[in-house]
Structure formats: C-alpha cells, structure tokens
Amino acid sequence: MTTRRDFLGTTAGVSAALAKAAAAAGNSEPPGGSTEAVSLCGPWKFQLDPENAGGSERWFAPGHSVADWHDVAVPHTWQVDPRWTDYRGVAWYRRAFDAPAAWRGAVVRVEFEAVFHSAAVWVNGQPVGEHLRKGYTSFALNITPAFRWDGPNTIVVRVDSAFNDQMVPRGRSSDWANDGGIYRPVDLLVTPQTFIERVEVDAEPDLNRGDAALSVRLQCTNAGAKPWSGVASFRVIDEETGLAVAISASPASFAIEAGASRVLNLKGSLAEARLWHFDWPHLYRLECSIAGDGHSHTLETTFGVRKFEVKDGRFHLNGEPVRLMGVERMAGSNPAFGMAEPAEWIEHDHRDLKDLNCVFTRVHWPQDRRVLDDCDRHGILVQTEVPAWGPDTFKGVGAQPDPAILENGLDQLREMIARDRNHPSVVVWGLCNEIGGQAPAAYEFARRMLEEAKRLDPARLCSYASHSLRNTPGRDVAGLMDIIETNEYFGSWQAGTAEDAARHLDDLHAAFPGKPVVVSEYGYCACTVDRPEGDEHRIAVLVTHDAAIRSRDFVSGAIFFCYNDYRTHVGDRGTGALQQRVHGVVDLFGARKPSYAVLQRESSPVESLTIANRSNQFHLVLKTRGTLPAYTLRGYKLRGVLYAQGDIPVESKEAEIPDLAPEKNAELELRFVHPETPLYVRFEILRPAGFPVCSVDWKS
C-alpha cells in the first residue's frame, strides 16, 4: 500500500508508528509495511535562467542565495503567468525538507509525475539523477545517499522546456500547450531497503465460466549492501465491499543480490469476477507483499477485469459487440492553470465528458495519473498516446527515422506502458498521430513502436491516428495496426462535405476489410479566414458527419474533436496564456456553447423517447439506437420529475428499464398523483451511475 500525506514546511516528521517500530527494533533498519508517500507539493522557490548561467554559478548548491527568487506553488507552470507566457527555456525550482531520524536505514526516492520536458535534480548540492526530453511520463530517483540527518535538506530541479529536435514532439511539431515546469505532483517515497518498485497485473476473464485468471509481476529492488531473501504473495480486495476475494496460488520464495533488481511472477484466480464496463466500472485492489530478512513491504494498485477485443471486424467489450462514441479533451487549456491542473478541474471536465455521453476517448499525450483514475472510476474507455505528432517529426531525414527520435519515442512508450498498463480504462495504446504514415521513415517509426508495444503488453490493442489515408490507403502503416484510425476534417481542415467523408470511409473498408474503422478525429475548427467562428458551423459538421458515420456499420468508433477550445503555441486566436484553437463545445473556461447539447444528444445510445399522457398516467416508449453508438443498456432507469406552477419540482417517480439491446424498444409507465396540473414533466434515462443519457420535457 501507499500511505500519502502532506509535507508542510521543513519540520514534518515521519509517521509515529514507523518511528516507534524502528526504535523498538533497536537498529536502523525500518520494519517495513506500506510505502509512505510524503507530498512535496506546495511552496517552492522559482527562477528563470534565460542565460543558462545556473550551472556554472552553482544554483544547485545549498548555500546559493534565493532572496530574489519567486514564490510559487508546485504543481506549477510559468506559462500561465503574464510575465513569462512566451518563455521556453531553462528555469530552476528549489525547496527544503527534513529527513527524520526514523528514516535512517530506509530508501527514500523522489517521484515526479511529470516535468516538461527535461529535469536534472540535486539534493544538498549532489546530483541524484535526470530525466531528459520526456515531458509527460513519471520518474523516480533514489536520493538517500545525498541525505543529511542533522538539518534541513535542499532539493533543486533544473527544468528545460525549450523546443528540441531530439525528442517527440519534435521541435515545434505539436498542436497543444507546451507548458514548462514541475506541472504534476511530486512525492517522497519512503520504503525499506528491499521494496516492490512496480506491480503489473493482467486479469483475463473467462466469459463462459465467470472467473478470471490473474498474472501478477512484481519488480523488486534491493538497494541495500547485502543480499536479501524472502517470499512474495498477493491478495485481491473488492473495492466496493472491502472484502478479500482472492489470494496468490502460493507464496514465492526468492532472493535478490545487493544493489540488484528482479521480476517475480505470481499466479492466481478470481472466482465470480465482476466485470469492468463503462456503465459498471467495478474495481479491485491488488495488495502485493514481500517479507523476509527482517522487514516486509507492501505495494498496491487498482485494476479491473474486462476484455476489450476485435472480433469479426468489430469492437467487443466483455464478449458483446459495441459501437462507441466520445469526445477528446485537451488538457492544460484553462488559462488559470495550464498543464498544472488541480484535481477539481480534472474532475469538472470529466463530469462534463460523462454528461456528454462520452464512453470512448483518446488523448494526444500520456495523461496525469488522476485523469486515468477518474476514467477508471467513472467509466470512460481511453486511448492514451505517445506525443509524436505531425509529419515534421521526420522532416529532413531519409528512409529511416532519426535514431535519437526513434529511441526517444520508444522510451516514452515504455514509460507510458509501465505506469498506465493496470488502468482498465486504457484499452488502446496510441503510437503516434498524423505523422504521414506512407513516408518510409514514418512507416518504420510506427512499425517499431508497434513491435515494442506488443512485446511489453501483447493483449492490448494498438493503433495510430492517421491523416494520410485519403490516397492509396493500403500503403499506409495503419494497415499494420489492430484498428484503422482516420482523422477526417472534410469541410473544415480539408475541402469537401459529409458525402466525401462517407466515400473516404468506404475506401478504408475496401482497403482493410477485416478491421474496425475508428474516426479518431472529426469536427470544425475556426482556424483560417475562410472558416470563421460560428457554433452553427460546428453543429452542422457534427450532425452531417454523424449521419455519414452511422450509415457505415463497419465503423466501430467516432471521437469528436474536441470537448474544449484549447491552448496551443500555434493557436490563431488569443494572446499570451489565451493563445488557442477554437475547436470545442466549451470555451477555455468551460462555458458551454450550443453545440454542447447537440453533441450530448448525438452521442446518446437512445434514439428516441416518445411520451403519451392520460390524467398524469404517462406511457413512454424508449428506442435504442441500432447504429453508432450502439450497446446494451443494463441497469438503466427512467426518472420523471413533475414541475408545477412557479417551476417548482413537486413529485418524482422512477422505473427500472429492462435490459435493452441495440435497436430495441421498451414500454414504460409512470403515474403521478400530485393534484396540480403539471407545468411540465422532465423525463430522463439514467445510466447505472446516475448520468443522464437522454432528457425530454413533456409540456401540458
């Protein structure tokens, strides 16, 4: 397990329990238990370094004066400060913390969930590690050797956010906010010297028997000076009930040499497994433990049991064919926060996504851990992506990708999979986006990324979002992927109409007849003088393209782009922190446009709800879509609220809806007894978690 707490100021100590146990042991070796995560979020000192003088002037030294540095709160990005909005380059962060005596004998790591894009770290003036040209993935550094036990410790981070041609996104080849800084949370992780560093779990359900086979891999590290031996085991807790529902088949004995790491493989089974589904996002908690040679350690992760696959050219979720719709959110777009988003704003936006009937989304780069946690708990399927965007990724290279670019892409893929593979919401690894997949270097890059993704995680689907499928699609690297994804902007970025989009989809089906097609982006951008802003244009594109997409039953998914107008350094509207693309159904601050309600309606699995009334006895006929989106409704409810004079809700009734497959009807009855003639009655079809998928007002 990981116990988290805030670290306020420089005097916060380790937990009393750990200190007491260490003292009772009579030595400096902590007894173990769960990882203690001590937050280093909050006050830091900050300074820009446009001349890159900090290294030679030893800004990392404990005695360096910070009297003229700025006070900031981490997570932080300087891009939302009007003084520094356009600055991309080197900056420094610094703060102090205590190392309590009870930590003697422990291993202390510092974990950064993301720093954009390069970080070098010092503790008490000693270099402890770096993480270069990978701005969206987490990293942890062992800082124990640099500790002082007789006073405050100083941690210093040098950040470089300058556009860089040796990474992805390459140079300026990105259409989103490149926000520099320590923009996601930071923690100290306190463990015994031998500890579980990472846990991976695969839960393969048997859809006929109802159980699930569990494969658990523990990466264990011995940071001590002598060999360590012990046993490893796990147990599974049902998150809803808190009950233990499975244990490992048998404890595994193992040994680790000093300073080494090893991977342990454990097996088990979960009887009567409750399946994870976007309407029923059931989670389990896996607690993994090692014990022996004087101490133990436990690390936990959450997971879900689900099967997302391609069969007969269609998506299947837990054995059932599904056709999915959703919308993409571009993180970091609120100019008050930038990429340093607080949990409250992440939750705000994802409530909107559920309200918009989004069950399937993709993202252009690896996301904040809190984003994926939200999708796990509230039910949104996700394609998360390596941030390789645009044909300029391979500009000026020959038939092979630049070795530095390829290795950087592979590194980011490995780190993304290592951190995010346990999330049941993640169903597709996105390998790249609009790279020009028929060019030799781009083709080889995507092929190598696919090969590595399948080596690391064979069960998950892989794809890439292509914009190069309009001509000779069979030559595109998309043909190697599990699904065919097309970014189509006929009538917006591209000339044409919805009819052209329909013909394009037919061409893809002819080129790749056995594979599902996903429209990975479509929408309307007011990005040039011939495409003026006007939400009516966005609505027209949405409605007409949805009709074209729905008419092709080989299309398994469609993701509207996008939820929000988004901040980007190549934006054509706004200045400073408000430089943006106007592309969304909400603005930068989350204010809803008329297109919001249209997208909500278009993405609903309900095709129609007809209402007849006789003396407040209402007869309703619910019809589900047989086209996109299409999936079985289970555990849904009908709710009716009667509003009387003064627009006051005076009576509420509910009725259970029987399980309803696509393109089926259900007849429902609700009777109200309030004596007043209703002003109107609002009828809603509710998902099991309470989100409405359809709302209709009946007026007298």
SULWOQUI-V452247 format. One record per residue. N is the residue number from 1. SS is DSSP state (~ for helix, > for strand, _ for the rest). PHI is phi as a letter, one per 30 degrees, with the letter a starting at -180 (999 if undefined). D_FIRST is the distance of its C-alpha to the first C-alpha in Angstrom with 1 decimal. Layout:
N | SS | PHI | D_FIRST
N | SS | PHI | D_FIRST
//
This chain:
1 | _ | 999 | 0.0
2 | > | b | 3.7
3 | > | c | 6.4
4 | > | c | 9.6
5 | > | a | 13.1
6 | > | d | 16.6
7 | _ | c | 18.5
8 | _ | c | 22.1
9 | _ | i | 25.0
10 | _ | c | 25.0
11 | _ | c | 24.4
12 | _ | d | 21.0
13 | _ | c | 19.4
14 | _ | d | 16.2
15 | _ | e | 14.8
16 | ~ | d | 17.4
17 | ~ | d | 15.3
18 | ~ | d | 14.4
19 | ~ | d | 18.1
20 | ~ | d | 19.5
21 | ~ | d | 17.7
22 | ~ | d | 18.9
23 | ~ | d | 22.3
24 | ~ | d | 22.5
25 | ~ | d | 21.8
26 | _ | i | 24.9
27 | _ | b | 23.8
28 | _ | c | 22.1
29 | _ | d | 19.2
30 | _ | d | 16.0
31 | _ | d | 14.6
32 | > | j | 11.1
33 | > | j | 7.9
34 | > | d | 4.7
35 | > | d | 6.1
36 | > | c | 8.4
37 | > | c | 9.9
38 | > | c | 13.5
39 | > | d | 15.7
40 | _ | c | 19.0
41 | _ | d | 20.4
42 | > | j | 23.7
43 | > | d | 26.8
44 | > | b | 27.9
45 | > | c | 31.4
46 | > | b | 32.8
47 | > | a | 36.0
48 | > | d | 37.7
49 | _ | b | 39.3
50 | _ | d | 42.0
51 | _ | c | 44.0
52 | _ | h | 41.0
53 | _ | c | 42.0
54 | _ | d | 38.7
55 | _ | d | 38.3
56 | _ | d | 41.7
57 | _ | c | 41.6
58 | _ | h | 38.3
59 | _ | d | 36.4
60 | _ | d | 33.3
61 | _ | d | 34.8
62 | _ | e | 33.5
63 | _ | d | 37.0
64 | _ | d | 37.8
65 | _ | d | 38.9
66 | _ | c | 37.1
67 | _ | d | 39.7
68 | _ | c | 40.7
69 | _ | d | 37.2
70 | > | c | 36.0
71 | > | d | 33.2
72 | > | b | 30.7
73 | > | c | 27.3
74 | > | d | 24.6
75 | _ | d | 23.8
76 | _ | a | 27.5
77 | _ | b | 30.3
78 | ~ | d | 33.8
79 | ~ | d | 35.3
80 | ~ | c | 35.5
81 | _ | c | 37.4
82 | _ | e | 41.2
83 | _ | d | 41.9
84 | _ | b | 39.8
85 | _ | e | 39.5
86 | _ | c | 41.4
87 | _ | d | 40.1
88 | _ | b | 38.3
89 | _ | l | 37.8
90 | > | c | 36.2
91 | > | b | 34.5
92 | > | b | 32.5
93 | > | b | 29.6
94 | > | a | 29.0
95 | > | a | 27.1
96 | > | c | 26.4
97 | > | a | 23.4
98 | _ | c | 23.0
99 | _ | c | 21.4
100 | _ | e | 21.0
101 | ~ | e | 22.3
102 | ~ | d | 19.1
103 | ~ | d | 17.8
104 | _ | e | 20.6
105 | _ | j | 19.6
106 | _ | c | 16.2
107 | > | c | 15.9
108 | > | c | 15.7
109 | > | c | 15.8
110 | > | c | 17.0
111 | > | c | 15.9
112 | > | c | 18.6
113 | _ | d | 18.1
114 | _ | a | 21.8
115 | _ | b | 25.0
116 | > | c | 28.4
117 | _ | c | 29.5
118 | > | b | 29.6
119 | > | b | 27.8
120 | > | b | 28.6
121 | > | b | 26.6
122 | > | b | 27.8
123 | > | b | 26.4
124 | _ | h | 29.2
125 | _ | i | 31.7
126 | > | c | 30.2
127 | > | d | 29.2
128 | > | c | 25.6
129 | > | l | 25.7
130 | > | b | 26.7
131 | > | b | 25.9
132 | _ | c | 29.3
133 | _ | h | 30.7
134 | _ | b | 27.5
135 | _ | d | 27.0
136 | _ | b | 24.6
137 | _ | c | 21.7
138 | _ | d | 18.8
139 | > | a | 18.8
140 | > | b | 17.2
141 | > | b | 19.4
142 | > | d | 19.1
143 | _ | c | 21.0
144 | ~ | e | 20.8
145 | ~ | d | 24.4
146 | ~ | c | 25.8
147 | _ | d | 24.5
148 | _ | c | 26.9
149 | _ | c | 26.1
150 | _ | c | 29.4
151 | _ | l | 29.1
152 | _ | d | 27.6
153 | > | c | 26.2
154 | > | c | 27.4
155 | > | c | 25.7
156 | > | b | 28.2
157 | > | b | 27.9
158 | > | c | 31.0
159 | > | c | 30.8
160 | > | b | 33.4
161 | _ | c | 33.9
162 | _ | d | 37.5
163 | _ | e | 38.5
164 | _ | b | 38.1
165 | _ | d | 39.9
166 | _ | c | 37.5
167 | _ | a | 34.6
168 | _ | c | 33.8
169 | _ | d | 34.8
170 | _ | d | 37.9
171 | _ | h | 39.8
172 | _ | c | 40.6
173 | _ | d | 39.9
174 | _ | a | 37.5
175 | _ | c | 38.2
176 | _ | a | 35.4
177 | _ | d | 34.3
178 | _ | c | 33.8
179 | _ | c | 32.2
180 | _ | d | 31.6
181 | > | k | 28.9
182 | _ | d | 25.3
183 | _ | c | 25.0
184 | _ | b | 21.2
185 | _ | d | 18.4
186 | > | b | 17.7
187 | > | b | 14.8
188 | > | c | 14.6
189 | > | c | 11.5
190 | > | c | 11.7
191 | > | b | 10.8
192 | _ | d | 13.0
193 | _ | d | 16.0
194 | > | c | 14.9
195 | > | b | 11.5
196 | > | d | 10.2
197 | > | d | 11.6
198 | > | a | 11.6
199 | > | b | 11.2
200 | > | b | 14.3
201 | > | b | 15.2
202 | > | c | 18.7
203 | > | c | 19.6
204 | > | c | 23.4
205 | > | d | 25.0
206 | _ | c | 28.3
207 | _ | d | 30.2
208 | _ | d | 32.8
209 | _ | d | 31.0
210 | _ | j | 28.0
211 | _ | c | 25.2
212 | > | b | 22.9
213 | > | d | 22.4
214 | > | c | 18.9
215 | > | c | 18.8
216 | > | b | 15.5
217 | > | c | 15.8
218 | > | c | 13.6
219 | > | c | 14.9
220 | > | c | 14.6
221 | > | b | 16.3
222 | > | c | 18.2
223 | _ | d | 19.3
224 | _ | d | 21.1
225 | _ | c | 24.8
226 | _ | b | 25.0
227 | _ | d | 23.9
228 | > | b | 20.8
229 | > | b | 20.6
230 | > | a | 18.3
231 | > | b | 17.0
232 | > | b | 14.4
233 | > | a | 13.4
234 | > | b | 11.5
235 | > | b | 11.7
236 | > | c | 12.3
237 | > | c | 12.1
238 | > | d | 14.9
239 | _ | d | 13.9
240 | _ | d | 17.4
241 | _ | c | 17.8
242 | _ | i | 14.4
243 | _ | c | 15.8
244 | > | d | 14.7
245 | > | b | 17.2
246 | > | a | 16.8
247 | > | b | 15.8
248 | > | d | 16.6
249 | _ | e | 20.4
250 | _ | a | 20.2
251 | _ | d | 18.2
252 | > | c | 19.2
253 | > | d | 20.7
254 | > | a | 20.8
255 | > | b | 21.8
256 | > | b | 21.4
257 | _ | d | 24.2
258 | _ | d | 23.8
259 | _ | i | 23.0
260 | _ | c | 22.3
261 | > | b | 19.8
262 | > | a | 19.8
263 | > | c | 18.6
264 | > | c | 17.8
265 | > | c | 18.8
266 | > | b | 17.8
267 | > | b | 19.5
268 | > | a | 19.4
269 | > | b | 20.9
270 | > | b | 20.3
271 | _ | d | 23.3
272 | _ | h | 24.8
273 | _ | d | 22.4
274 | _ | d | 22.6
275 | > | d | 23.4
276 | > | d | 22.2
277 | _ | b | 25.3
278 | _ | d | 26.2
279 | _ | c | 27.7
280 | _ | b | 25.0
281 | > | d | 21.6
282 | _ | d | 19.6
283 | _ | b | 15.9
284 | > | c | 13.5
285 | > | c | 9.8
286 | > | c | 9.0
287 | > | c | 6.6
288 | > | c | 8.0
289 | > | b | 8.9
290 | > | b | 11.8
291 | > | b | 13.9
292 | > | l | 17.4
293 | _ | h | 19.8
294 | _ | j | 18.6
295 | > | a | 14.9
296 | > | b | 11.7
297 | > | a | 8.4
298 | > | b | 5.3
299 | > | b | 4.2
300 | > | b | 4.5
301 | > | b | 7.8
302 | > | c | 10.6
303 | > | a | 14.1
304 | _ | b | 17.5
305 | > | c | 20.3
306 | _ | a | 23.5
307 | _ | b | 26.4
308 | > | c | 28.1
309 | > | b | 31.2
310 | > | c | 34.8
311 | > | b | 37.5
312 | _ | h | 41.2
313 | _ | i | 40.8
314 | > | b | 38.5
315 | > | d | 34.8
316 | > | b | 33.4
317 | > | c | 30.2
318 | _ | h | 29.2
319 | _ | j | 32.8
320 | > | c | 34.6
321 | > | d | 36.6
322 | > | b | 35.6
323 | > | b | 37.3
324 | > | c | 35.0
325 | > | b | 35.7
326 | > | a | 33.8
327 | > | b | 34.0
328 | _ | c | 32.4
329 | _ | c | 31.0
330 | _ | c | 31.6
331 | _ | d | 28.9
332 | _ | i | 30.0
333 | _ | c | 33.3
334 | _ | d | 33.4
335 | _ | d | 35.5
336 | _ | d | 33.9
337 | _ | b | 30.5
338 | _ | h | 31.2
339 | _ | d | 28.2
340 | _ | d | 26.2
341 | _ | d | 25.6
342 | _ | d | 23.8
343 | ~ | e | 21.5
344 | ~ | d | 24.4
345 | ~ | d | 26.7
346 | ~ | e | 24.4
347 | ~ | d | 24.1
348 | ~ | e | 27.9
349 | ~ | d | 28.8
350 | ~ | d | 26.6
351 | ~ | d | 28.1
352 | ~ | d | 31.4
353 | ~ | e | 30.5
354 | ~ | d | 29.8
355 | ~ | d | 32.9
356 | _ | d | 34.8
357 | _ | i | 33.8
358 | _ | d | 31.8
359 | _ | c | 29.9
360 | > | b | 30.1
361 | > | b | 29.9
362 | > | b | 29.7
363 | _ | b | 28.9
364 | _ | d | 30.7
365 | _ | a | 27.8
366 | _ | e | 24.0
367 | _ | c | 22.6
368 | _ | e | 20.2
369 | ~ | e | 16.7
370 | ~ | d | 17.4
371 | ~ | d | 20.5
372 | ~ | d | 18.9
373 | ~ | e | 16.3
374 | ~ | d | 19.5
375 | ~ | d | 21.3
376 | ~ | d | 18.6
377 | ~ | d | 18.7
378 | ~ | c | 22.5
379 | _ | i | 23.9
380 | _ | b | 25.4
381 | > | d | 25.9
382 | > | b | 25.7
383 | > | c | 27.4
384 | > | c | 25.7
385 | > | b | 28.0
386 | _ | d | 28.9
387 | _ | d | 31.1
388 | _ | c | 34.2
389 | > | b | 36.9
390 | _ | j | 40.6
391 | ~ | d | 43.4
392 | ~ | d | 43.7
393 | ~ | e | 40.6
394 | ~ | b | 43.3
395 | _ | d | 46.3
396 | _ | i | 48.6
397 | _ | c | 47.1
398 | _ | d | 48.9
399 | _ | d | 48.0
400 | _ | c | 44.6
401 | _ | d | 41.8
402 | _ | e | 41.5
403 | ~ | e | 39.3
404 | ~ | d | 37.3
405 | ~ | d | 36.7
406 | ~ | d | 35.7
407 | ~ | d | 33.3
408 | ~ | d | 31.7
409 | ~ | d | 31.4
410 | ~ | d | 29.8
411 | ~ | d | 27.3
412 | ~ | d | 26.3
413 | ~ | d | 26.1
414 | ~ | d | 23.8
415 | ~ | d | 21.4
416 | ~ | d | 21.5
417 | ~ | d | 20.8
418 | ~ | e | 18.0
419 | ~ | d | 16.1
420 | ~ | c | 17.3
421 | _ | d | 18.0
422 | _ | d | 15.3
423 | _ | d | 16.7
424 | _ | d | 19.2
425 | _ | d | 21.4
426 | > | d | 22.3
427 | > | c | 25.2
428 | > | b | 27.4
429 | > | d | 27.1
430 | > | d | 29.9
431 | > | c | 31.5
432 | > | a | 34.0
433 | > | a | 36.3
434 | _ | h | 40.1
435 | _ | c | 40.7
436 | _ | i | 44.1
437 | _ | d | 43.1
438 | _ | c | 46.6
439 | _ | d | 47.1
440 | ~ | e | 46.6
441 | ~ | d | 44.0
442 | ~ | d | 41.9
443 | ~ | e | 42.2
444 | ~ | d | 41.1
445 | ~ | e | 38.1
446 | ~ | d | 36.8
447 | ~ | d | 37.6
448 | ~ | d | 35.6
449 | ~ | d | 32.6
450 | ~ | d | 32.9
451 | ~ | e | 33.1
452 | ~ | d | 30.0
453 | ~ | d | 28.0
454 | ~ | d | 29.2
455 | ~ | d | 28.3
456 | ~ | d | 24.7
457 | _ | b | 24.2
458 | _ | d | 27.3
459 | _ | d | 26.5
460 | _ | d | 26.3
461 | > | d | 29.6
462 | > | b | 30.9
463 | > | a | 33.6
464 | > | b | 35.1
465 | > | d | 36.9
466 | > | c | 40.6
467 | _ | c | 43.6
468 | _ | c | 45.9
469 | _ | c | 46.6
470 | _ | d | 49.8
471 | _ | b | 52.1
472 | _ | h | 51.9
473 | ~ | e | 48.4
474 | ~ | d | 48.6
475 | ~ | d | 48.5
476 | _ | d | 45.2
477 | ~ | d | 41.9
478 | ~ | e | 40.6
479 | ~ | d | 42.3
480 | ~ | d | 39.6
481 | _ | d | 36.8
482 | _ | d | 35.4
483 | _ | b | 36.7
484 | > | c | 39.4
485 | > | c | 38.5
486 | > | b | 41.3
487 | > | c | 41.4
488 | _ | c | 44.7
489 | _ | b | 46.4
490 | > | d | 49.9
491 | _ | i | 51.6
492 | _ | b | 49.3
493 | _ | d | 48.4
494 | > | c | 50.8
495 | _ | d | 54.2
496 | _ | k | 54.6
497 | _ | b | 53.8
498 | ~ | d | 51.7
499 | ~ | d | 54.2
500 | ~ | d | 53.5
501 | ~ | d | 49.8
502 | ~ | d | 50.7
503 | ~ | d | 52.9
504 | ~ | e | 50.1
505 | ~ | d | 47.7
506 | ~ | d | 50.5
507 | ~ | d | 50.9
508 | ~ | d | 47.2
509 | ~ | d | 47.5
510 | ~ | d | 50.6
511 | ~ | d | 49.0
512 | _ | b | 45.7
513 | _ | d | 46.8
514 | _ | c | 43.9
515 | _ | c | 41.0
516 | _ | d | 39.6
517 | > | c | 40.6
518 | > | b | 38.3
519 | > | d | 39.9
520 | > | d | 37.1
521 | > | a | 38.9
522 | > | a | 42.0
523 | _ | l | 43.2
524 | _ | b | 45.6
525 | _ | b | 45.5
526 | _ | d | 48.1
527 | _ | c | 48.1
528 | _ | b | 51.8
529 | _ | d | 55.1
530 | _ | d | 56.0
531 | _ | b | 52.8
532 | _ | d | 52.9
533 | _ | d | 50.1
534 | _ | l | 50.7
535 | ~ | d | 48.1
536 | ~ | d | 50.8
537 | ~ | d | 50.6
538 | ~ | d | 46.8
539 | ~ | d | 47.5
540 | ~ | d | 50.3
541 | ~ | d | 48.3
542 | ~ | e | 45.4
543 | ~ | d | 47.7
544 | ~ | d | 50.0
545 | ~ | d | 47.4
546 | ~ | e | 45.4
547 | ~ | d | 48.6
548 | ~ | d | 49.1
549 | ~ | d | 45.6
550 | ~ | d | 45.7
551 | _ | d | 49.0
552 | _ | c | 47.4
553 | _ | d | 45.4
554 | _ | d | 44.0
555 | > | d | 42.0
556 | > | c | 38.5
557 | > | a | 36.9
558 | > | b | 38.0
559 | > | b | 36.1
560 | > | d | 38.1
561 | _ | b | 38.0
562 | _ | b | 37.0
563 | _ | d | 35.3
564 | > | b | 36.1
565 | _ | e | 38.7
566 | > | b | 36.8
567 | > | d | 37.0
568 | _ | a | 38.3
569 | _ | d | 40.3
570 | _ | c | 42.9
571 | _ | d | 43.3
572 | _ | c | 46.8
573 | > | b | 46.4
574 | _ | i | 45.5
575 | _ | b | 45.2
576 | ~ | h | 42.6
577 | ~ | d | 39.1
578 | ~ | c | 40.8
579 | _ | d | 42.1
580 | > | a | 41.1
581 | > | c | 42.0
582 | _ | c | 43.1
583 | _ | b | 41.6
584 | _ | c | 39.6
585 | _ | c | 40.0
586 | > | b | 38.6
587 | _ | d | 39.5
588 | _ | e | 37.3
589 | _ | c | 36.6
590 | _ | j | 35.8
591 | _ | d | 39.2
592 | > | d | 40.1
593 | _ | c | 43.3
594 | ~ | e | 45.4
595 | ~ | d | 43.9
596 | ~ | e | 40.6
597 | ~ | d | 42.1
598 | ~ | d | 43.8
599 | ~ | d | 40.6
600 | ~ | e | 38.9
601 | ~ | d | 41.9
602 | ~ | d | 42.2
603 | _ | c | 38.6
604 | _ | d | 38.8
605 | _ | d | 39.0
606 | > | c | 41.7
607 | > | d | 45.2
608 | > | a | 47.1
609 | > | b | 47.2
610 | > | c | 50.8
611 | > | b | 51.7
612 | > | b | 54.8
613 | > | b | 55.6
614 | > | b | 58.2
615 | _ | h | 58.3
616 | _ | i | 54.5
617 | > | c | 53.8
618 | > | c | 51.8
619 | > | c | 51.8
620 | > | b | 49.3
621 | > | c | 49.0
622 | > | c | 45.8
623 | > | b | 46.0
624 | > | d | 43.1
625 | _ | d | 43.6
626 | _ | c | 44.6
627 | _ | c | 44.0
628 | _ | d | 41.2
629 | _ | d | 38.8
630 | > | b | 39.0
631 | _ | a | 36.4
632 | _ | d | 36.4
633 | > | c | 35.8
634 | _ | b | 33.8
635 | _ | i | 33.0
636 | _ | d | 34.9
637 | > | b | 37.0
638 | > | c | 40.3
639 | > | b | 40.5
640 | > | b | 43.7
641 | > | b | 44.3
642 | > | d | 48.0
643 | > | c | 49.1
644 | > | c | 52.4
645 | _ | e | 54.8
646 | _ | i | 53.2
647 | _ | i | 50.3
648 | > | c | 48.5
649 | > | d | 46.1
650 | > | b | 47.5
651 | > | a | 46.2
652 | > | b | 43.3
653 | > | b | 43.1
654 | > | b | 40.7
655 | > | b | 41.2
656 | > | d | 39.0
657 | _ | c | 39.8
658 | _ | d | 40.1
659 | _ | e | 38.2
660 | > | b | 40.2
661 | _ | d | 40.5
662 | _ | e | 41.8
663 | _ | h | 45.4
664 | _ | b | 45.7
665 | > | c | 47.0
666 | > | b | 46.0
667 | > | c | 48.4
668 | > | b | 47.0
669 | > | b | 48.6
670 | > | b | 47.8
671 | > | c | 50.3
672 | _ | c | 50.4
673 | _ | c | 52.5
674 | _ | d | 52.7
675 | _ | d | 56.5
676 | _ | d | 56.5
677 | _ | d | 57.2
678 | _ | d | 54.0
679 | _ | d | 54.1
680 | > | a | 51.6
681 | > | b | 48.7
682 | > | c | 45.5
683 | > | c | 44.1
684 | > | b | 40.6
685 | > | c | 38.8
686 | > | c | 35.1
687 | _ | d | 32.2
688 | _ | e | 29.8
689 | _ | d | 27.5
690 | _ | j | 30.7
691 | _ | d | 31.5
692 | > | d | 35.3
693 | > | c | 36.7
694 | > | a | 40.3
695 | > | b | 42.3
696 | > | b | 46.0
697 | > | c | 48.3
698 | > | c | 51.3
699 | > | c | 54.1
700 | _ | d | 57.1
//
